[in-house]
Structures are given as C-alpha cells and as structure tokens.
Amino acid sequence: MALDAVAEFILRPLVEVVIYIAGYVTGYVMIPILTLGHVVVEPNRKHRALFKSGKRISRSPSGKLVMEAEIASYCGFLIWALIGVGIYVFRSA
C-alpha cells in the first residue's frame, strides 16, 4: 500500500513530463510541416508566453499563426495516438 503511494507520487509526474516533452517536440516539428509553415509553435518558455494576448493561437507581426506550447503538446500527443491507432488497424486487418 505504501509502495503504491510512493510509485504514484514519483512515477506519475515523471510519466506526465515525458509525455508532455514527447508531445511538444512532435508538435514543434510536425505542425509547421503539416500546415506548410502557416502555423508555428512558440518556444517553450517557462516564465512567459510569447504573446500576451491570452489566446491559444495568435498572429505574429509577420502574419504567421503562433500556437501556444501547451496546445502543441496536445497536438503532438494526438499525432502519436493516431499513429498508434493506424498501426493497430493495419496490423489487425
């Protein structure tokens, strides 16, 4: 019982960080590729957002759409989930 609590206290945050980083890196690379450069991902800055508009996606002065790092992480995770579903579907067919 105590081991379960310690495992959840230590392992759960580590797994969340790994998933967040993997999703962010995937989103940072794939979103500009999939949108042909029309949408870019802001650098992951801990202390401040790139644009202080309060929006998840904002327009930069150059005209490109800039996606917030957190949303890019979710999109990257979604890309991996779709890849997993695709592999499962093609392997079972």
MODELLER restraints for C-alpha pairs under 7 A, 6 or more apart:
rsr = mdl.restraints
at = mdl.atoms
rsr.add(forms.Gaussian(group=physical.xy_distance, feature=features.Distance(at['CA:20:A'], at['CA:73:A']), mean=5.92, stdev=0.5))
rsr.add(forms.Gaussian(group=physical.xy_distance, feature=features.Distance(at['CA:23:A'], at['CA:73:A']), mean=4.31, stdev=0.5))
rsr.add(forms.Gaussian(group=physical.xy_distance, feature=features.Distance(at['CA:23:A'], at['CA:74:A']), mean=6.31, stdev=0.5))
rsr.add(forms.Gaussian(group=physical.xy_distance, feature=features.Distance(at['CA:23:A'], at['CA:76:A']), mean=4.11, stdev=0.5))
rsr.add(forms.Gaussian(group=physical.xy_distance, feature=features.Distance(at['CA:23:A'], at['CA:77:A']), mean=4.58, stdev=0.5))
rsr.add(forms.Gaussian(group=physical.xy_distance, feature=features.Distance(at['CA:24:A'], at['CA:69:A']), mean=6.78, stdev=0.5))
rsr.add(forms.Gaussian(group=physical.xy_distance, feature=features.Distance(at['CA:24:A'], at['CA:72:A']), mean=5.68, stdev=0.5))
rsr.add(forms.Gaussian(group=physical.xy_distance, feature=features.Distance(at['CA:24:A'], at['CA:73:A']), mean=3.86, stdev=0.5))
rsr.add(forms.Gaussian(group=physical.xy_distance, feature=features.Distance(at['CA:24:A'], at['CA:76:A']), mean=5.96, stdev=0.5))
rsr.add(forms.Gaussian(group=physical.xy_distance, feature=features.Distance(at['CA:26:A'], at['CA:76:A']), mean=4.83, stdev=0.5))
rsr.add(forms.Gaussian(group=physical.xy_distance, feature=features.Distance(at['CA:27:A'], at['CA:72:A']), mean=4.92, stdev=0.5))
rsr.add(forms.Gaussian(group=physical.xy_distance, feature=features.Distance(at['CA:27:A'], at['CA:73:A']), mean=5.83, stdev=0.5))
rsr.add(forms.Gaussian(group=physical.xy_distance, feature=features.Distance(at['CA:27:A'], at['CA:75:A']), mean=5.88, stdev=0.5))
rsr.add(forms.Gaussian(group=physical.xy_distance, feature=features.Distance(at['CA:27:A'], at['CA:76:A']), mean=4.13, stdev=0.5))
rsr.add(forms.Gaussian(group=physical.xy_distance, feature=features.Distance(at['CA:28:A'], at['CA:41:A']), mean=5.65, stdev=0.5))
rsr.add(forms.Gaussian(group=physical.xy_distance, feature=features.Distance(at['CA:28:A'], at['CA:72:A']), mean=6.60, stdev=0.5))
rsr.add(forms.Gaussian(group=physical.xy_distance, feature=features.Distance(at['CA:31:A'], at['CA:39:A']), mean=6.75, stdev=0.5))
rsr.add(forms.Gaussian(group=physical.xy_distance, feature=features.Distance(at['CA:31:A'], at['CA:40:A']), mean=6.73, stdev=0.5))
rsr.add(forms.Gaussian(group=physical.xy_distance, feature=features.Distance(at['CA:32:A'], at['CA:38:A']), mean=6.72, stdev=0.5))
rsr.add(forms.Gaussian(group=physical.xy_distance, feature=features.Distance(at['CA:32:A'], at['CA:39:A']), mean=5.58, stdev=0.5))
rsr.add(forms.Gaussian(group=physical.xy_distance, feature=features.Distance(at['CA:32:A'], at['CA:40:A']), mean=5.36, stdev=0.5))
rsr.add(forms.Gaussian(group=physical.xy_distance, feature=features.Distance(at['CA:38:A'], at['CA:64:A']), mean=5.45, stdev=0.5))
rsr.add(forms.Gaussian(group=physical.xy_distance, feature=features.Distance(at['CA:38:A'], at['CA:65:A']), mean=6.23, stdev=0.5))
rsr.add(forms.Gaussian(group=physical.xy_distance, feature=features.Distance(at['CA:39:A'], at['CA:64:A']), mean=5.92, stdev=0.5))
rsr.add(forms.Gaussian(group=physical.xy_distance, feature=features.Distance(at['CA:39:A'], at['CA:65:A']), mean=4.62, stdev=0.5))
rsr.add(forms.Gaussian(group=physical.xy_distance, feature=features.Distance(at['CA:39:A'], at['CA:66:A']), mean=5.76, stdev=0.5))
rsr.add(forms.Gaussian(group=physical.xy_distance, feature=features.Distance(at['CA:39:A'], at['CA:67:A']), mean=6.84, stdev=0.5))
rsr.add(forms.Gaussian(group=physical.xy_distance, feature=features.Distance(at['CA:40:A'], at['CA:65:A']), mean=6.23, stdev=0.5))
rsr.add(forms.Gaussian(group=physical.xy_distance, feature=features.Distance(at['CA:40:A'], at['CA:66:A']), mean=5.00, stdev=0.5))
rsr.add(forms.Gaussian(group=physical.xy_distance, feature=features.Distance(at['CA:40:A'], at['CA:67:A']), mean=6.08, stdev=0.5))
rsr.add(forms.Gaussian(group=physical.xy_distance, feature=features.Distance(at['CA:41:A'], at['CA:66:A']), mean=5.47, stdev=0.5))
rsr.add(forms.Gaussian(group=physical.xy_distance, feature=features.Distance(at['CA:41:A'], at['CA:67:A']), mean=4.73, stdev=0.5))
rsr.add(forms.Gaussian(group=physical.xy_distance, feature=features.Distance(at['CA:41:A'], at['CA:68:A']), mean=6.23, stdev=0.5))
rsr.add(forms.Gaussian(group=physical.xy_distance, feature=features.Distance(at['CA:41:A'], at['CA:69:A']), mean=6.25, stdev=0.5))
rsr.add(forms.Gaussian(group=physical.xy_distance, feature=features.Distance(at['CA:41:A'], at['CA:72:A']), mean=6.62, stdev=0.5))
rsr.add(forms.Gaussian(group=physical.xy_distance, feature=features.Distance(at['CA:42:A'], at['CA:50:A']), mean=6.44, stdev=0.5))
rsr.add(forms.Gaussian(group=physical.xy_distance, feature=features.Distance(at['CA:42:A'], at['CA:66:A']), mean=6.05, stdev=0.5))
rsr.add(forms.Gaussian(group=physical.xy_distance, feature=features.Distance(at['CA:42:A'], at['CA:67:A']), mean=5.99, stdev=0.5))
rsr.add(forms.Gaussian(group=physical.xy_distance, feature=features.Distance(at['CA:42:A'], at['CA:68:A']), mean=5.71, stdev=0.5))
rsr.add(forms.Gaussian(group=physical.xy_distance, feature=features.Distance(at['CA:42:A'], at['CA:69:A']), mean=5.79, stdev=0.5))
rsr.add(forms.Gaussian(group=physical.xy_distance, feature=features.Distance(at['CA:43:A'], at['CA:69:A']), mean=6.80, stdev=0.5))
rsr.add(forms.Gaussian(group=physical.xy_distance, feature=features.Distance(at['CA:44:A'], at['CA:69:A']), mean=5.67, stdev=0.5))
rsr.add(forms.Gaussian(group=physical.xy_distance, feature=features.Distance(at['CA:56:A'], at['CA:67:A']), mean=6.17, stdev=0.5))
rsr.add(forms.Gaussian(group=physical.xy_distance, feature=features.Distance(at['CA:56:A'], at['CA:68:A']), mean=5.36, stdev=0.5))
rsr.add(forms.Gaussian(group=physical.xy_distance, feature=features.Distance(at['CA:57:A'], at['CA:65:A']), mean=6.46, stdev=0.5))
rsr.add(forms.Gaussian(group=physical.xy_distance, feature=features.Distance(at['CA:57:A'], at['CA:66:A']), mean=5.52, stdev=0.5))
rsr.add(forms.Gaussian(group=physical.xy_distance, feature=features.Distance(at['CA:57:A'], at['CA:67:A']), mean=4.55, stdev=0.5))
rsr.add(forms.Gaussian(group=physical.xy_distance, feature=features.Distance(at['CA:57:A'], at['CA:68:A']), mean=6.15, stdev=0.5))
rsr.add(forms.Gaussian(group=physical.xy_distance, feature=features.Distance(at['CA:58:A'], at['CA:65:A']), mean=5.62, stdev=0.5))
rsr.add(forms.Gaussian(group=physical.xy_distance, feature=features.Distance(at['CA:58:A'], at['CA:66:A']), mean=5.31, stdev=0.5))
rsr.add(forms.Gaussian(group=physical.xy_distance, feature=features.Distance(at['CA:58:A'], at['CA:67:A']), mean=6.74, stdev=0.5))
rsr.add(forms.Gaussian(group=physical.xy_distance, feature=features.Distance(at['CA:59:A'], at['CA:65:A']), mean=4.48, stdev=0.5))
rsr.add(forms.Gaussian(group=physical.xy_distance, feature=features.Distance(at['CA:59:A'], at['CA:66:A']), mean=5.87, stdev=0.5))
rsr.add(forms.Gaussian(group=physical.xy_distance, feature=features.Distance(at['CA:60:A'], at['CA:66:A']), mean=6.41, stdev=0.5))
